[in-house]
Amino acid sequence: MKKIFVAGHKGMVGSAIVRQLKKQPDVELILRDKTQLDLLNQDSVTVFFENEEIDQIYLAAAKVGGIVANNAYPAEFIYENLMIECNIVHSAHLAGINDLLFLGSSCIYPKFAEQPMKEQALLTGILEPTNEPYAIAKIAGIKLCESYNRQYARNYRSVMPTNLYGENDNFHPENSHVIPALLRRFHEAKVSGVPEVVAWGSGAPRREFLHVDDMAAACIHIMNLDAAVYESNTQPMLSHINVGTGVDCTIRELVEAVAGVVGYLGKITFDSSKPDGAPRKLMDTSCVNALGWRHSISLHSGLARTYEWFLENHDKFRC
């Protein structure tokens, strides 16, 4: 029986990993919420790992949020993410835990990185200022894993997901990402009979989106790859692996797709006076594809599943 600790098991990615691991008969899940284990407290984390005979760790715990939250709370974003990473990685090493998967973010790449973004683009340019503290914390997490691998021959791997969405997402009206924000806005507009919904920006920028269940499948796949297979397909040695669809769409196409899934029949306009952000953000997924993984959930199917979950849960969870 393999004992697996999922840090952040109540979050969107962590809960998706848990759902898939529960289907495996040879897995015993070790789960702790914030009231049971404070990941910001190094002593607590160290004692926890000393007392549990854990085989694998999925480090999905993080402080996350959209552009508004990143702008409003930069200190919390860099501090809490750095502490969580350092406490878990270091304590895992002290406890002799050899297998760990760290989840980062595509915001680690430079603001003007060549598209599609390759893993080698890391640290080649300036970051997007609005989420720089969060990005720096995630870059530190990558280098933390890389350093323990180099010095102690650990098997600490890092994956960088593109924009994620899906069940158990955060649908907060101010602090959520684009897909949950749009789903909630169009739902409320439909229910209230609002004749027009205004979307920020021109609608021209292109973005890539990955359903969280696909991300969970990729995490489990990469975690369990044989070391020889992993190393032979990540040469020259990469510190992390991109995970995405390799396909993007315009924000206008996304907005129209969300409206269609929700069933909103009113007018949709775009406020081009609002900032667009980067013109394009697309991940190069050739490495993860070479390792034998590809996404399986289309954007339309994923949006429909996410809206169904929202309808069933929005009165109870994270909104």
Backbone bond lengths (Angstrom), bond angles and torsions (degrees), N, CA, C in turn:
res aa  C-N    CA-C-N  psi(-1)  N-CA   C-N-CA  omega(-1)  CA-C   N-CA-C  phi
1 M - - - 1.461 - - 1.539 109.33 -
2 K 1.327 115.91 130.20 1.452 121.42 -178.95 1.532 109.34 -96.53
3 K 1.336 116.86 123.82 1.467 121.43 179.94 1.523 108.93 -93.22
4 I 1.331 115.90 121.12 1.463 121.45 -173.91 1.523 110.15 -123.60
5 F 1.322 115.77 128.14 1.461 122.23 175.48 1.518 109.11 -101.99
6 V 1.334 116.32 124.05 1.462 121.88 175.34 1.517 107.69 -107.74
7 A 1.321 116.78 106.93 1.462 121.57 177.41 1.526 108.32 -80.43
8 G 1.323 116.58 125.73 1.454 119.79 -176.54 1.519 111.62 86.80
9 H 1.334 116.80 36.48 1.465 120.20 -172.76 1.529 113.59 -71.63
10 K 1.326 117.73 -10.94 1.461 119.75 178.51 1.528 112.15 -95.91
11 G 1.317 117.00 -7.90 1.450 121.01 177.61 1.514 111.40 -77.70
12 M 1.333 115.95 177.29 1.460 119.82 -176.21 1.526 112.02 -62.72
13 V 1.337 117.57 -49.96 1.458 120.24 -177.82 1.529 110.65 -73.82
14 G 1.315 116.27 -45.64 1.457 119.79 -178.95 1.523 112.74 -58.81
15 S 1.325 116.51 -42.04 1.468 119.33 -179.64 1.521 111.13 -68.59
16 A 1.329 117.43 -32.43 1.469 120.56 177.42 1.529 110.32 -68.40
17 I 1.336 116.83 -39.93 1.467 120.63 176.39 1.528 110.10 -62.51
18 V 1.331 116.55 -43.51 1.465 121.30 179.56 1.531 110.61 -61.11
19 R 1.337 117.20 -43.75 1.467 120.24 -179.67 1.525 111.23 -57.54
20 Q 1.338 115.95 -39.75 1.464 118.74 -177.85 1.523 111.84 -78.73
21 L 1.316 117.78 -36.82 1.463 120.25 178.72 1.523 111.69 -66.47
22 K 1.321 117.38 -30.85 1.461 121.08 179.66 1.532 111.96 -63.18
23 K 1.307 116.92 -20.87 1.460 121.50 -179.70 1.533 112.05 -80.53
24 Q 1.340 116.19 -11.21 1.458 119.73 -177.54 1.534 109.98 -93.48
25 P 1.323 117.82 123.45 1.468 120.82 -173.78 1.524 114.45 -69.91
26 D 1.328 117.39 -19.06 1.471 119.90 -175.87 1.519 113.00 -99.33
27 V 1.338 117.27 19.74 1.464 121.78 -176.44 1.523 111.16 -116.56
28 E 1.333 115.66 132.51 1.471 122.16 170.01 1.521 107.40 -112.47
29 L 1.319 116.46 115.83 1.455 120.79 -177.30 1.528 110.80 -83.72
30 I 1.338 114.98 135.58 1.464 122.74 174.51 1.525 106.25 -111.82
31 L 1.327 117.27 112.73 1.460 121.88 -174.12 1.522 110.24 -127.80
32 R 1.333 115.64 137.35 1.458 121.56 176.98 1.527 108.84 -139.48
33 D 1.329 117.17 132.99 1.462 119.08 175.20 1.527 110.02 -91.93
34 K 1.324 116.83 -176.96 1.464 120.92 -174.26 1.517 112.96 -63.25
35 T 1.326 116.29 -29.96 1.463 118.91 -179.57 1.530 111.64 -75.20
36 Q 1.320 116.96 -19.73 1.466 121.70 -178.20 1.521 113.13 -98.72
37 L 1.327 116.55 -27.51 1.466 120.87 -178.41 1.522 109.46 -150.62
38 D 1.329 115.89 116.54 1.467 122.13 178.39 1.524 108.66 -88.65
39 L 1.319 116.82 104.92 1.460 120.71 -177.04 1.527 112.79 -70.31
40 L 1.329 117.01 -11.11 1.463 120.82 176.73 1.528 111.97 -85.30
41 N 1.321 116.28 -6.61 1.466 121.79 -178.43 1.524 109.21 -107.08
42 Q 1.334 116.59 110.63 1.460 120.37 -174.58 1.528 112.11 -63.53
43 D 1.323 118.04 -40.91 1.462 120.34 -179.62 1.526 111.26 -60.88
44 S 1.335 116.07 -42.30 1.461 119.98 -179.72 1.529 111.18 -63.72
45 V 1.326 116.20 -42.23 1.463 120.48 -179.40 1.528 110.36 -67.22
46 T 1.333 116.71 -42.27 1.464 120.92 179.90 1.528 111.40 -61.03
47 V 1.325 116.37 -46.26 1.470 120.98 179.54 1.529 110.29 -63.76
48 F 1.323 116.05 -40.39 1.467 120.42 179.76 1.529 111.07 -58.75
49 F 1.326 117.02 -48.26 1.463 120.02 -179.16 1.532 112.09 -69.16
50 E 1.325 116.39 -31.31 1.475 119.84 177.48 1.526 111.28 -65.90
51 N 1.332 116.12 -32.66 1.461 120.44 -174.81 1.533 114.01 -91.31
52 E 1.320 117.06 -13.77 1.463 121.29 -178.76 1.531 109.58 -113.46
53 E 1.294 116.76 133.20 1.471 121.18 178.81 1.529 109.09 -88.48
54 I 1.329 114.73 77.77 1.466 121.02 -173.31 1.524 110.44 -90.88
55 D 1.342 115.63 139.14 1.460 121.36 179.55 1.530 112.46 -97.61
56 Q 1.321 116.60 -37.16 1.467 120.92 -177.49 1.525 110.55 -139.35
57 I 1.341 114.79 149.54 1.467 120.91 177.19 1.526 109.23 -128.82
58 Y 1.337 115.59 129.28 1.468 121.38 169.37 1.521 106.40 -104.56
59 L 1.326 116.21 112.82 1.460 120.65 -176.68 1.529 109.31 -92.98
60 A 1.336 114.59 82.18 1.461 121.26 -179.28 1.523 112.26 -103.28
61 A 1.320 117.19 -1.29 1.467 120.66 179.67 1.522 110.20 -74.01
62 A 1.319 116.18 135.61 1.469 120.84 179.81 1.517 109.63 -169.36
63 K 1.320 115.19 158.57 1.464 120.13 168.78 1.519 106.12 -92.25
64 V 1.326 117.05 118.81 1.459 120.77 -175.57 1.522 110.13 -128.36
65 G 1.322 115.13 162.77 1.460 121.08 177.90 1.503 111.15 175.85
66 G 1.313 116.03 172.76 1.450 121.90 -179.96 1.513 112.11 -82.94
67 I 1.325 116.32 -168.13 1.457 122.43 -174.62 1.529 111.64 -63.72
68 V 1.336 117.00 -36.24 1.470 120.56 -179.73 1.524 109.96 -64.79
69 A 1.334 116.46 -47.54 1.460 120.67 -179.20 1.521 111.25 -65.70
70 N 1.333 117.52 -41.59 1.466 120.81 178.80 1.522 111.84 -61.84
71 N 1.319 116.59 -38.11 1.465 120.66 178.97 1.521 111.76 -71.61
72 A 1.323 116.42 -35.57 1.460 120.75 -174.69 1.526 113.15 -80.94
73 Y 1.346 117.39 -31.72 1.465 120.75 -172.61 1.529 112.27 -128.71
74 P 1.332 119.24 53.80 1.476 120.16 -176.73 1.522 113.10 -62.81
75 A 1.334 117.70 -35.40 1.467 120.18 -179.09 1.522 111.00 -64.89
76 E 1.337 116.62 -45.43 1.457 119.93 178.88 1.526 111.68 -63.62
77 F 1.333 116.69 -37.72 1.463 119.89 -177.29 1.530 111.46 -66.78
78 I 1.320 117.21 -41.81 1.472 117.49 -178.87 1.530 110.62 -78.25
79 Y 1.328 118.07 -41.27 1.464 120.63 -176.90 1.524 111.72 -65.89
80 E 1.323 117.07 -54.00 1.465 119.95 -174.24 1.526 111.98 -64.24
81 N 1.318 117.52 -39.72 1.459 119.40 179.55 1.522 112.21 -69.04
82 L 1.320 116.98 -39.78 1.464 119.58 176.66 1.531 111.28 -62.90
83 M 1.319 116.74 -43.73 1.457 120.36 -177.81 1.528 111.96 -65.85
84 I 1.312 116.61 -43.50 1.468 120.13 179.45 1.525 110.41 -59.83
85 E 1.330 116.06 -48.02 1.470 120.87 -179.13 1.528 111.42 -61.45
86 C 1.317 115.70 -50.76 1.465 120.11 -176.51 1.526 111.19 -62.29
87 N 1.316 116.71 -44.95 1.458 120.02 -177.87 1.521 111.67 -63.51
88 I 1.314 117.50 -45.21 1.465 120.01 -176.58 1.525 111.60 -71.67
89 V 1.328 117.60 -47.64 1.467 120.06 -177.18 1.527 110.84 -63.99
90 H 1.323 116.72 -47.42 1.464 119.13 -177.89 1.526 111.89 -66.70
91 S 1.322 116.68 -43.34 1.467 119.71 -179.95 1.519 111.36 -67.35
92 A 1.328 117.77 -34.62 1.463 121.13 175.86 1.518 109.89 -62.16
93 H 1.323 115.92 -43.42 1.471 120.00 178.07 1.524 110.96 -61.79
94 L 1.317 117.03 -46.39 1.465 120.61 -179.26 1.528 111.40 -60.72
95 A 1.330 116.44 -32.76 1.461 120.69 -178.79 1.522 112.33 -85.55
96 G 1.335 116.90 -0.82 1.454 120.15 178.19 1.514 114.49 78.20
97 I 1.323 116.97 20.77 1.469 121.16 178.32 1.527 108.31 -82.69
98 N 1.308 116.14 120.65 1.465 120.13 -169.86 1.527 113.80 -94.11
99 D 1.333 118.66 -23.21 1.463 121.49 -173.18 1.520 111.42 -113.65
100 L 1.329 115.36 119.39 1.467 121.42 -178.90 1.518 108.87 -144.98
101 L 1.332 115.83 141.23 1.467 121.18 175.50 1.518 108.73 -121.68
102 F 1.320 116.03 122.52 1.462 123.13 -179.08 1.521 109.58 -102.82
103 L 1.328 116.18 131.38 1.454 121.11 178.99 1.521 110.33 -101.68
104 G 1.317 115.53 123.39 1.450 121.51 179.13 1.510 112.26 -106.21
105 S 1.328 116.09 -138.18 1.463 121.43 -177.04 1.520 109.09 -160.38
106 S 1.325 116.35 150.90 1.466 120.20 179.09 1.520 112.39 -68.26
107 C 1.344 117.69 -11.75 1.465 119.81 179.80 1.528 111.77 -72.40
108 I 1.335 117.86 -2.79 1.464 120.58 175.93 1.524 111.83 -68.01
109 Y 1.335 116.64 -18.36 1.459 119.45 -174.85 1.531 111.53 -84.30
110 P 1.343 116.77 153.97 1.463 120.37 179.74 1.528 112.19 -57.23
111 K 1.314 115.13 150.89 1.462 121.58 -178.72 1.522 111.50 -56.84
112 F 1.326 116.49 -36.58 1.460 120.65 -176.88 1.533 112.14 -110.93
113 A 1.317 115.95 34.27 1.462 120.17 -179.66 1.525 110.25 -63.02
114 E 1.324 115.62 143.95 1.457 120.79 176.69 1.521 109.48 -61.19
115 Q 1.340 115.87 140.90 1.458 121.76 -178.33 1.524 111.26 -101.58
116 P 1.337 118.44 143.53 1.467 126.82 -11.34 1.524 111.08 -68.08
117 M 1.325 116.18 152.90 1.456 121.38 -172.76 1.525 111.42 -76.55
118 K 1.311 116.19 120.43 1.458 122.12 177.10 1.529 110.31 -90.91
119 E 1.312 116.71 156.71 1.463 121.04 179.09 1.525 111.74 -57.09
120 Q 1.328 116.68 -32.26 1.465 120.74 -177.42 1.533 113.11 -70.11
121 A 1.342 117.79 -7.71 1.471 120.76 -179.90 1.527 112.32 -76.24
122 L 1.324 117.27 -10.56 1.466 120.38 -178.92 1.525 110.87 -57.29
123 L 1.335 116.13 133.41 1.471 124.16 176.28 1.531 113.19 63.55
124 T 1.317 117.09 29.39 1.469 120.05 177.99 1.526 112.98 -106.82
125 G 1.333 118.03 3.29 1.456 120.45 -179.76 1.517 111.42 -171.80
126 I 1.344 115.79 -179.99 1.458 120.96 -177.82 1.529 110.62 -73.28
127 L 1.327 115.80 152.01 1.451 122.00 -179.93 1.529 111.13 -89.73
128 E 1.320 116.16 165.30 1.458 121.26 172.99 1.535 107.95 -66.54
129 P 1.342 118.53 120.99 1.473 120.79 -173.59 1.527 114.58 -59.56
130 T 1.339 118.21 -32.90 1.456 120.05 -173.82 1.527 113.20 -65.61
131 N 1.341 117.88 -28.00 1.470 118.73 178.69 1.523 112.12 -126.48
132 E 1.322 116.55 26.82 1.458 120.81 -178.28 1.531 112.95 -58.61
133 P 1.335 121.23 -45.01 1.466 119.73 179.96 1.533 112.58 -58.51
134 Y 1.323 116.88 -42.58 1.468 120.81 177.95 1.523 110.40 -64.88
135 A 1.323 116.60 -43.74 1.463 120.72 -179.43 1.519 111.48 -62.56
136 I 1.316 116.94 -42.56 1.467 120.68 179.87 1.528 110.64 -63.40
137 A 1.323 117.05 -38.79 1.461 120.03 176.90 1.527 110.82 -62.61
138 K 1.317 116.75 -41.09 1.464 120.20 179.66 1.536 111.52 -69.60
139 I 1.319 117.16 -36.90 1.465 119.88 175.39 1.524 110.11 -63.29
140 A 1.332 115.54 -40.24 1.462 119.58 177.28 1.523 111.03 -61.58
141 G 1.325 116.98 -37.33 1.453 120.35 177.88 1.523 112.25 -63.54
142 I 1.321 116.37 -40.55 1.466 120.97 176.67 1.525 110.10 -60.84
143 K 1.322 115.75 -48.43 1.462 120.49 -177.24 1.532 111.73 -69.64
144 L 1.321 115.91 -29.03 1.468 119.96 175.58 1.531 109.55 -62.85
145 C 1.329 116.02 -50.29 1.468 119.70 178.28 1.522 111.25 -61.61
146 E 1.307 115.91 -44.21 1.466 121.07 179.27 1.524 111.11 -58.77
147 S 1.312 117.06 -41.55 1.465 121.36 -177.23 1.520 112.32 -68.83
148 Y 1.341 117.40 -40.37 1.464 119.82 177.69 1.527 110.94 -68.78
149 N 1.330 116.08 -33.09 1.470 119.15 175.06 1.524 110.52 -63.73
150 R 1.311 115.37 -45.09 1.470 120.64 -175.23 1.525 111.65 -69.57
151 Q 1.332 116.48 -41.37 1.460 119.47 -175.26 1.525 113.00 -85.99
152 Y 1.345 116.73 -34.62 1.459 119.81 -172.94 1.527 113.98 -120.13
153 A 1.327 117.22 7.40 1.473 122.35 178.82 1.530 112.07 57.37
154 R 1.337 116.17 37.69 1.452 120.22 175.52 1.533 109.74 -78.66
155 N 1.327 115.45 166.64 1.455 121.45 178.25 1.529 108.25 -113.18
156 Y 1.333 115.10 64.53 1.452 121.49 -177.60 1.528 108.26 -102.27
157 R 1.323 116.11 108.34 1.462 122.18 -175.16 1.522 110.71 -105.05
158 S 1.330 115.86 152.20 1.467 121.30 -178.23 1.522 110.25 -125.73
159 V 1.327 116.02 137.02 1.460 121.08 176.69 1.524 109.15 -123.70
160 M 1.326 115.65 140.91 1.457 121.75 -178.95 1.520 109.83 -115.74
161 P 1.333 117.75 102.14 1.465 120.16 -179.05 1.522 112.37 -78.21
162 T 1.310 115.81 151.67 1.446 121.25 168.89 1.531 108.11 -75.43
163 N 1.328 118.76 -165.89 1.465 121.96 -179.80 1.523 110.15 -63.49
164 L 1.324 116.14 122.45 1.464 121.54 -176.73 1.527 111.30 -103.24
165 Y 1.325 114.25 154.14 1.463 120.40 175.39 1.525 107.02 -155.72
166 G 1.326 116.25 167.17 1.452 119.04 176.70 1.508 113.33 141.79
167 E 1.332 114.88 -166.82 1.457 121.39 -179.68 1.523 111.05 -56.34
168 N 1.331 115.09 143.47 1.460 123.02 178.99 1.523 113.04 68.13
169 D 1.326 116.50 22.36 1.459 121.06 174.91 1.532 109.15 -72.23
170 N 1.318 115.70 171.72 1.462 122.05 177.91 1.525 108.40 -95.68
171 F 1.311 117.27 115.53 1.463 121.98 -177.68 1.534 112.29 -104.14
172 H 1.320 116.29 24.97 1.466 120.77 178.91 1.531 109.18 -59.41
173 P 1.340 118.84 137.72 1.469 121.01 -176.11 1.526 114.75 -64.77
174 E 1.339 118.23 -19.61 1.466 120.03 -178.26 1.524 113.04 -116.77
175 N 1.320 118.31 -32.23 1.463 121.26 -170.89 1.528 114.54 -105.58
176 S 1.322 118.03 13.58 1.460 120.35 -177.57 1.530 111.21 -96.01
177 H 1.350 115.40 168.11 1.449 121.71 176.69 1.521 109.99 -85.03
178 V 1.332 116.43 179.63 1.460 120.83 -165.91 1.526 113.28 -63.75
179 I 1.335 119.60 -46.27 1.466 119.48 -176.02 1.525 112.32 -66.52
180 P 1.338 120.48 -51.12 1.473 117.93 177.68 1.522 112.64 -62.51
181 A 1.333 117.06 -34.17 1.465 119.99 177.81 1.529 110.87 -63.33
182 L 1.330 116.50 -43.69 1.467 120.39 179.53 1.525 111.32 -67.94
183 L 1.332 117.08 -43.19 1.463 119.93 179.19 1.520 111.26 -58.21
184 R 1.321 116.17 -44.77 1.466 119.23 -179.58 1.527 111.04 -67.68
185 R 1.343 116.52 -41.96 1.471 119.94 -177.42 1.527 111.06 -63.99
186 F 1.335 116.60 -45.11 1.463 119.22 -179.32 1.534 111.01 -70.12
187 H 1.315 117.34 -35.75 1.470 120.26 177.01 1.523 110.46 -61.97
188 E 1.320 116.97 -48.94 1.459 120.27 -178.67 1.521 111.39 -66.04
189 A 1.344 116.46 -34.84 1.456 119.63 177.52 1.530 111.04 -66.90
190 K 1.336 116.49 -38.83 1.466 120.21 178.48 1.524 110.62 -66.29
191 V 1.328 116.52 -46.81 1.461 120.96 -178.44 1.529 111.50 -63.17
192 S 1.344 116.20 -38.34 1.470 121.00 -176.74 1.517 113.13 -87.88
193 G 1.316 117.31 -6.30 1.461 120.36 -179.15 1.514 113.73 71.91
194 V 1.329 117.37 28.31 1.472 121.02 178.73 1.528 108.92 -68.84
195 P 1.328 118.56 127.79 1.463 120.82 -173.01 1.524 114.98 -77.55
196 E 1.348 116.96 -15.24 1.464 118.98 -175.63 1.526 110.12 -147.79
197 V 1.335 115.28 138.54 1.461 121.72 174.53 1.524 107.45 -119.94
198 V 1.340 115.39 130.27 1.462 121.05 -179.14 1.522 109.05 -103.88
199 A 1.319 116.39 125.10 1.461 122.23 177.22 1.520 109.19 -101.02
200 W 1.320 115.73 142.88 1.463 120.33 179.62 1.520 111.23 -70.80
201 G 1.349 115.15 143.17 1.459 121.40 173.08 1.519 113.38 84.22
202 S 1.317 114.52 -177.17 1.460 121.03 -176.12 1.523 112.86 -82.48
203 G 1.345 116.46 -18.94 1.456 120.20 -175.31 1.509 113.10 87.41
204 A 1.330 117.27 -1.55 1.468 121.09 -175.26 1.533 115.03 -82.34
205 P 1.344 119.53 -32.30 1.474 118.93 -178.44 1.525 112.19 -56.29
206 R 1.320 115.16 150.20 1.462 121.06 -179.85 1.528 109.92 -108.80
207 R 1.335 115.18 135.92 1.456 120.94 179.80 1.533 110.36 -136.09
208 E 1.323 114.53 156.66 1.455 122.79 179.84 1.527 108.39 -112.00
209 F 1.345 116.81 140.14 1.454 120.73 -177.89 1.528 110.25 -134.17
210 L 1.336 115.23 139.09 1.460 122.22 -178.24 1.525 109.39 -127.49
211 H 1.333 116.36 130.30 1.459 119.38 177.61 1.528 109.60 -69.12
212 V 1.314 116.51 142.73 1.460 121.58 -173.70 1.528 112.46 -63.69
213 D 1.325 118.70 -28.91 1.463 119.73 177.36 1.529 111.06 -67.67
214 D 1.326 116.65 -34.62 1.464 119.95 173.13 1.523 110.48 -65.45
215 M 1.327 116.32 -40.25 1.458 120.27 179.26 1.524 110.66 -63.33
216 A 1.315 117.19 -42.14 1.458 120.85 179.06 1.527 110.79 -62.33
217 A 1.319 116.31 -42.13 1.463 120.52 178.83 1.522 110.74 -62.77
218 A 1.334 116.35 -39.54 1.469 120.41 178.68 1.526 110.66 -65.61
219 C 1.318 117.36 -41.19 1.469 121.24 179.62 1.524 110.96 -60.51
220 I 1.317 116.65 -47.78 1.462 120.66 -178.60 1.526 110.32 -65.72
221 H 1.327 116.10 -39.06 1.468 120.52 178.28 1.524 110.79 -61.54
222 I 1.316 117.19 -48.23 1.466 121.25 -176.92 1.525 110.99 -69.59
223 M 1.320 117.17 -40.00 1.464 120.22 178.54 1.523 111.54 -57.21
224 N 1.321 117.17 -38.69 1.458 120.91 -171.66 1.519 114.33 -99.08
225 L 1.320 117.40 8.92 1.456 119.84 176.01 1.523 110.38 -66.83
226 D 1.297 116.03 138.18 1.456 120.79 173.03 1.523 109.38 -58.36
227 A 1.315 116.94 140.36 1.468 121.32 -175.76 1.524 112.18 -57.21
228 A 1.321 117.14 -39.14 1.463 120.50 -179.02 1.522 111.00 -66.21
229 V 1.337 116.69 -41.11 1.468 120.84 178.08 1.516 110.11 -65.89
230 Y 1.344 115.64 -44.57 1.466 120.60 -179.52 1.522 110.96 -59.82
231 E 1.303 117.14 -48.24 1.455 121.04 -176.02 1.522 112.40 -70.70
232 S 1.320 117.33 -35.46 1.461 119.71 -178.58 1.519 112.37 -69.97
233 N 1.337 117.25 -23.23 1.459 120.85 -179.64 1.523 113.27 -103.88
234 T 1.315 117.77 4.80 1.466 120.59 177.19 1.525 109.68 -123.82
235 Q 1.307 116.12 37.65 1.464 121.15 177.08 1.528 109.85 -101.06
236 P 1.350 119.63 137.98 1.462 122.99 -2.65 1.533 110.09 -63.86
237 M 1.309 116.85 150.60 1.458 121.71 -170.99 1.524 112.30 -50.12
238 L 1.315 115.74 124.15 1.450 122.21 178.39 1.524 109.36 -101.06
239 S 1.314 115.65 146.52 1.459 119.21 178.21 1.517 111.31 -81.70
240 H 1.332 117.47 -13.98 1.464 121.08 -176.43 1.523 109.07 -159.39
241 I 1.342 115.60 168.05 1.458 121.61 -178.14 1.527 109.50 -130.13
242 N 1.326 116.27 130.86 1.457 121.12 174.62 1.519 110.50 -71.27
243 V 1.331 115.71 142.75 1.462 120.75 173.85 1.527 107.93 -130.55
244 G 1.313 115.75 118.81 1.454 121.07 179.99 1.511 110.64 -165.03
245 T 1.321 115.07 -168.55 1.459 120.53 179.23 1.521 111.55 -94.03
246 G 1.331 116.85 -23.98 1.453 120.55 -173.40 1.519 112.38 77.22
247 V 1.344 116.81 8.46 1.468 122.62 -178.49 1.525 108.17 -129.91
248 D 1.322 116.92 136.63 1.463 119.45 177.85 1.524 110.83 -124.02
249 C 1.324 115.48 174.88 1.465 122.09 176.84 1.517 108.12 -146.55
250 T 1.327 117.30 164.47 1.460 119.76 176.20 1.526 109.01 -76.96
251 I 1.305 115.52 157.48 1.471 119.54 176.22 1.523 109.76 -62.82
252 R 1.314 117.01 -34.98 1.468 119.87 176.54 1.535 110.77 -60.12
253 E 1.328 116.27 -44.85 1.463 120.10 178.04 1.523 111.18 -62.66
254 L 1.334 116.25 -39.08 1.461 120.30 178.35 1.523 110.83 -64.17
255 V 1.318 116.72 -48.26 1.466 121.43 -178.98 1.523 110.30 -57.93
256 E 1.319 116.27 -45.57 1.464 119.84 -179.28 1.528 111.08 -66.16
257 A 1.339 117.20 -36.34 1.462 120.86 178.43 1.526 110.76 -66.04
258 V 1.336 117.12 -42.82 1.467 120.68 178.90 1.522 110.54 -63.74
259 A 1.339 116.82 -44.25 1.463 120.39 178.63 1.523 110.83 -59.35
260 G 1.331 116.11 -39.58 1.461 120.07 179.30 1.513 112.53 -66.11
261 V 1.337 117.17 -42.83 1.462 121.29 179.53 1.524 110.83 -64.36
262 V 1.318 116.71 -40.87 1.469 121.40 -179.69 1.527 111.14 -72.36
263 G 1.344 116.97 -30.02 1.451 120.89 -176.74 1.511 113.05 89.43
264 Y 1.337 115.33 25.98 1.465 119.81 177.67 1.523 108.86 -79.72
265 L 1.325 116.84 126.50 1.469 121.68 -174.81 1.521 113.05 -109.73
266 G 1.339 117.71 4.25 1.455 120.65 -179.21 1.521 112.62 -78.16
267 K 1.309 115.58 -171.96 1.466 122.94 -178.44 1.532 110.12 -82.56
268 I 1.328 116.52 141.72 1.460 122.01 176.64 1.519 108.30 -118.42
269 T 1.320 116.54 124.02 1.467 121.16 177.20 1.522 109.61 -124.30
270 F 1.331 114.70 158.19 1.461 121.09 -179.54 1.522 109.43 -117.40
271 D 1.321 115.79 128.71 1.461 122.20 -179.82 1.526 108.56 -92.55
272 S 1.323 116.37 93.87 1.465 121.13 -175.91 1.520 113.44 -71.68
273 S 1.353 117.73 -5.74 1.462 119.57 175.39 1.529 110.56 -76.28
274 K 1.324 117.23 -16.78 1.459 121.39 177.95 1.529 109.43 -84.02
275 P 1.341 117.00 150.17 1.476 119.80 -176.47 1.520 113.19 -66.55
276 D 1.316 114.95 144.73 1.457 122.08 178.72 1.521 113.15 -89.90
277 G 1.336 116.76 -26.39 1.456 119.87 -171.58 1.516 110.24 78.80
278 A 1.314 116.29 -161.27 1.468 120.70 -178.76 1.529 109.88 -62.54
279 P 1.335 117.35 142.58 1.464 119.88 -178.54 1.525 114.05 -64.54
280 R 1.344 116.33 -28.61 1.454 118.75 -179.10 1.529 110.51 -154.98
281 K 1.328 116.56 141.75 1.470 122.10 173.14 1.517 107.63 -140.09
282 L 1.320 115.60 103.78 1.457 122.13 -178.36 1.516 109.49 -133.40
283 M 1.323 117.29 135.63 1.456 121.95 -179.10 1.520 110.92 -90.58
284 D 1.319 115.87 140.73 1.455 121.05 168.28 1.530 107.20 -81.49
285 T 1.321 117.02 119.69 1.464 120.91 -175.42 1.527 112.45 -110.31
286 S 1.319 117.09 19.34 1.464 119.62 -176.84 1.523 112.38 -63.01
287 C 1.330 117.10 -33.45 1.468 119.89 -178.74 1.532 111.20 -68.41
288 V 1.326 117.50 -50.48 1.464 119.54 -178.78 1.527 110.75 -66.24
289 N 1.325 116.96 -32.81 1.465 119.63 175.75 1.520 110.85 -64.82
290 A 1.337 117.04 -40.09 1.462 121.02 177.97 1.524 111.63 -64.68
291 L 1.325 116.30 -25.21 1.463 121.35 178.38 1.527 112.28 -83.85
292 G 1.336 116.57 3.06 1.457 120.27 173.15 1.512 116.60 96.52
293 W 1.357 118.07 14.62 1.461 119.41 179.96 1.534 110.67 -121.76
294 R 1.325 116.50 138.68 1.462 124.01 172.20 1.525 108.73 -140.74
295 H 1.313 116.16 151.55 1.463 119.58 179.48 1.526 109.92 -69.03
296 S 1.340 116.78 156.05 1.464 120.82 -178.22 1.525 113.57 -127.60
297 I 1.319 117.88 -8.98 1.468 121.66 -175.90 1.528 109.67 -105.61
298 S 1.332 117.06 118.87 1.465 120.97 178.98 1.519 109.98 -70.39
299 L 1.327 116.13 161.24 1.464 120.20 -179.52 1.521 110.85 -61.82
300 H 1.323 118.11 -45.16 1.467 120.08 -178.14 1.522 111.17 -63.51
301 S 1.334 116.69 -44.40 1.460 120.32 178.45 1.520 111.03 -63.17
302 G 1.323 116.42 -41.40 1.456 120.76 179.77 1.518 112.36 -65.28
303 L 1.329 116.90 -39.84 1.459 120.78 177.81 1.525 110.73 -64.01
304 A 1.326 116.43 -41.34 1.465 120.06 179.84 1.524 110.89 -63.83
305 R 1.327 117.11 -42.67 1.459 121.19 178.59 1.523 111.06 -63.71
306 T 1.325 115.55 -40.66 1.468 120.17 -178.56 1.519 111.08 -68.05
307 Y 1.331 117.48 -39.85 1.465 120.23 179.09 1.533 110.52 -67.19
308 E 1.322 116.28 -37.94 1.461 119.99 177.12 1.523 110.52 -61.26
309 W 1.343 116.20 -42.61 1.462 120.09 177.80 1.527 110.34 -64.04
310 F 1.317 116.72 -42.07 1.468 121.34 179.55 1.526 110.58 -59.16
311 L 1.317 117.32 -45.13 1.456 120.63 -179.12 1.532 111.23 -62.07
312 E 1.322 116.56 -35.45 1.466 120.79 -177.71 1.528 112.89 -79.52
313 N 1.338 116.73 -23.03 1.475 119.02 -168.94 1.515 116.40 -127.51
314 H 1.326 119.22 -5.58 1.464 117.77 -168.94 1.520 113.96 -67.81
315 D 1.325 117.90 -16.05 1.462 119.96 176.28 1.530 111.65 -81.60
316 K 1.354 117.09 -10.81 1.463 120.03 -174.22 1.510 114.52 -117.35
317 F 1.339 118.16 -30.68 1.462 119.43 -167.98 1.524 113.60 -123.53
318 R 1.311 116.71 132.30 1.457 127.20 161.22 1.519 115.44 43.22
319 C 1.279 118.26 43.65 1.452 120.23 174.38 1.527 110.72 -153.90
